[in-house]
Amino acid sequence: MTKLLKLPVPLLLIALAGGCSQTQLVVQPDPQYAPVDLNAIEFKPEPNGSIFQTGRSVRLFEDNKAFRIGDVLSVTLSESTNASKSAATSTAKDDDIDIGVSAIFGSSGPTINGNAALTNSLSSERDFTGSGDSAQSNSLTGEIAVTVTDILPSGNLVVRGEKIIGLNQGSEFIRISGLVRPQDVSSENIVMSRKIANSRIFYGGGGVIAESNTRGWLARFFDSPLFPL
C-alpha cells in the first residue's frame, strides 16, 4: 500500500481507473426483460363452477403449453441473415464549340497580331466513375426461456426474457421479446425464433475479451464525422 501511495498522481489515477474498469464490465439484468411480478396480479375467481375455474384449469386433453401470464416458454434461436449489394455507375460527356468570324459586311474582321479577333473555341470534358460493394452475414443459434407477460385480445402471447452467462473473464447475454401465436408453440412448449412477430433479439457481452475488441475513444474520434480530415 505504501508503494502505491508513492506513485505520481497521474499514474495513481490510471491505476485506480484500471481497477474500476474490471468491476464495471459485468452485465447487469435489464428490467425491461424481467418476468412479470405475479404477486401484483390479483386472481379473481369466476362463479362458473365449484371445481373447474377458468384461468387455473389443468388441460387433460391438450398439450402442456404456455397459455397464461407468467408461464415459461422455450425459444429456439435459429437466426441467419445474408445480404449483398453491388452498384456501379459510369458517365462521360464531351462538348466542343468553335466560333469563327472571318468577314463582317463583306470586309475582313478585326485582327490581333494577324489573328482573327472574333474566332474562339470552347471545349469541356466530364467523366464520373463510381462503384460500391457490400456483403453481410450473421447467424445466431441457441435456446432461451422466456415468460408470458401479457395476452392480447387476439390470443397472441407477449413474451420476453433474458439469459446472462458468466465466463472466466467476462459475461454474455441474450435478450428477446416479441409476439407468439399459440398455434406456433409445439407440443413440447417450444417456439422457433423466426415465428416470433415483432421480435427484438439482442446478443452482446462484457469483460476483458469484449473490452479488447473495442476501439478506444480517441481512435473512434479520429474515425467520426467530427474529425475534419
N, C-alpha and C positions, 0 to 999 in steps of 0.2 A: 504494500500500500504506500510506503514511503517513497519507493521508486516512482510510483505513478504520480505522486504529488510534485516530484522534482521535474516532471516533464514541462516543456514550454506550454503556454496556454493554447496556442493553435493545435499542437499535437494532442493535448489533452481533450480538446473538443472533438477532434476527429476520432479519437479512441472511444469516447463516450457515444458518439453518433453511430459508430460501427457496432457497438454493443447493443444499442437500442434497435438498430435495424434488424437484428436477428429475432427480436420479440414482436415486431410489428408486421411480419410477413405471414403470420398464422391466419388461415382463412376462418372467418367468423360466420356463423349461421345468419342467413338473410331472413328477417321477419316476414318478408313478403311470401316466402315459400314455407312458412311454418304451418303445421297442421291446425285444424280448427279446434278451438277450445270447446270441447263437448260439455264442460261444466257450465258454460254460458248459454247453452241451448236447453231450453225448458221443454220437456216432453209432456204433451197434453194428451192423455188417452181419450179416444173417442168411444162413445157408447154404442159400439157396433158388435158387441158380443162379449160374453163373460170369459171366454178362453182365447179366442182369436182377436188380436189387436193389430190394426193397420200400422205399419212402420216398425213393428217389432216381431214380425212373423218369421217363422223358420220355414224355408222353402223345401218342402218334402219331395216335390216332383220336378224341381228345377235345379240347375247348377248353382253352386255356391259362389255367386259373383257379387261384386260391389254394386250396391244399389241405394245405399243410404249415406247421409253425410257422416263423415268420419271413417267410412270403410276404407280399407287399404287395397290398392290396385297395383299390379306389377306392370311395368312398361319395358318392353324390349326395344332398345335403341338400335336402329338399323338405318342410319342416315348416310347417304352417299350422293355427292353432287360433283358434276363435271361440266365445266363451261369453257368455251374457247371463242375467240373473236379475232378477226383479221380484217384490216381495212387498208386500202392503198388508193392514192389519188395522184394524178399527174396531169398538169395543164401547161400549155405553151401558146404564146401569141406573139406574132411579129407584125410590125407596122412600118411601112416605108412611104414617105411623101416627098415628091420633088416639085418644086415651084420654079419655073423658068420663064422669064420675060426678056425676049431679045429685041423687041421693037415696040414703040409706043406711037400710035397715029402715023405709022409709016416711017418713023425715024428711029435710029438706034437708041436704045435705052441708056440710062446713065451707067458709067463705068467707074470703077475704083482701081487704079493701077492696072488698067487694061482688062479687068474682070467685071462682068455684068453685076451691077449692084442689086438688081431685083431677082437674082437667081439664088434660091435657097433649097435646102433639103433637110428632112426630118426623118429620123428612124428611131424606133423603140422596140425593145425585146423583153418579154416577161416569161419567166419559167417558174413552175412550182412543182415540187415532188414531195409527197408525204406518205408514210406507211406506219402501221402500228399492229402489234400482235399482243394478245392477252390470253392466258390459259390459267385455269384454277381447278384444283381437285381436292375434295375433302371427304373424309369418312369418319363415322363415329359409331361404335358398336358397344354393347354392354346391356346392363339391366339396372333398373332403379325402381324403387317402390314409392308410390305417391298416395295421397289421401284425397278423398272426395270432399270438397269444401262447399259445394252448392249443387243444387239440382234445378235446372231451368224448367220453365213450364212445358217445353217440348220434350222433356225427359232426358235431355243430354246432361252429362255429368261434368262439372267443373272440377278439374284436378290440378294439384300442384305438389311439389316435393323437391327435396334436395338430398344429395349424398356427399359427405365430406370424408375423404380418405387421408389419414395421416401417414406420411412416409418418413424415411430416415431423417432427411434434412429439408422437409417441406410438406406440403399437403396439396391435394387436388379436390375439385368439387365439380358436381354436375347438378344443374338446376333445370327444372322443366315445369311447364304449366300449359294448359290448353283445355279443349273441349273434347269429350269422348262420347260416342254413341254407345248405348248399352248393347246394340247388336254387334258392335265390333269387338266386344270383350269375349274371349274364348271361354270354353268350359273350365279352363284352369285359372281363370281370373287374370288373364294376360292380354294386353293390347299392344299392337305394334306402334311404334312412334310415328310412322308415316300415316297412321289412321287418326291421329290427333289433330283436330282442327284448331286453327289459330295458335299453333304451338309456339312456345318460346323455349329454346334449349340453349343453355349456356354451359360451356366447359372451360375451366381455367385452373389456375393453381398459384401457389405462393411458396416461397422458400429460397434456399440458396441457389438451386438449379434455375428456378424461374427468374431470379434476380440476375444471374449470369447471362441469361438470354435477352435481357432488356438493355437497350442502349441508355447511356447516361443523359441527364437533362441538357448538358452542354452540346453533346452530339446531336440531340434532337432539335436543338435551337438552330444549328447550322443547316439542317435539312428542312426547316419550317419556312413558310412563306414570309415570316418576319425578317429572315436574313436577306438583305438586298442583293447579294451577289449570287 
